[in-house]
Amino acid sequence: MQWLVANAVFAVLAFALPLSAGERGMLLMGGIIVLATECMNTAIERVVDDIGTEKRDAAKQAKDCGSAAVAVTAIGVGVAWVCVLVGLVLR
């Protein structure tokens, strides 16, 4: 849910700022990729939980990798935002 709210806020910001079409598209696409990664992470967690409740190293690693994928994707989008905003300030 928090990614939906964050994407809504950043989409408004992307349209409110004087950005080029390419910058705006890249930032909006990044938000959508974060949502897609979160969907994949949720799928991994659901399948792992459905298979069994006993603690297994492979299950923990699968969940950790899914969460890490979301984090890395979000960091990448954050870097893109920083680059665009710095470029906007330096114009």
N, C-alpha and C positions, 0 to 999 in steps of 0.2 A: 504494500500500500504506500509506503514512504517513497518508493521509486516513482509511482504514478504522480504523487504530489510534487516531488522534485522536478519531474519532467514537465508538468504543467507550469510550474513557476519559471523554469528555464526556457520553455517555449515562449511564454509571454515576454521574457527578457530578450530572447533572440529576435523577436519581432519589434520590440520597442527600441532597441539599439540601432544605430545607423550602420548596419553590417552589409557586406556584399551578399549577393545571392549564394555564392559559394560558401562563405563563412556560415551563413544562416543554415544552409543545407547540411553542412558538415556537423554543426552542433546539434541540430535536430536528429540527424541520423545517429549520432553518438548516443543520444538519449534512448532511441529506439533499440539500439544494440544492447544497451544495459538492460532494458526490459526483456529482450529476448534471452539474454544470458541468465537473468533471474528466473525465467520460465524453465530453462534447462536445469538450473540448480534445483528448483522445486521438484522437477520430474525425478532427478537423481535421488533426492531425499525421500520422496514418496515410494519409489521402487525399493530402495534399501530398507525402509521401514516396513514395507509390505512383505519382504522376503522373510524377515524374522526379527525378533527382539533381542536375541542374544548378542553380546558384544563381540564384534569381529574387527580385526585390524583393517581388512580390506574395505569393510563398510565405512569405517571411520575415515579412511583415506579418500574414498569416493566422495563422501560428504564434504570433507575439507577441500578437495580439489574443486568441487562445484562452487563452494563459497569463495575460494581464491579466484576463480574465473570471474565472478561478479565483481570482486574487489579490484582486480587488475583492469577490467573493462571500465569501471567507474573512475579509476585513477587516470586512465587514458583520456576519458572524456573531460576530466578535470584539467588535465594538461592542455587539451585543446582550448578549453574556455580561457585559461590563463594566457595562452599565446594570442588568442583573438582579442582579449581585453587589453593586453599590453600593446598590441598593434594598434588598437583603437586609440589608446592614450598617446601613443607616439606619432599619430598622424598629424 
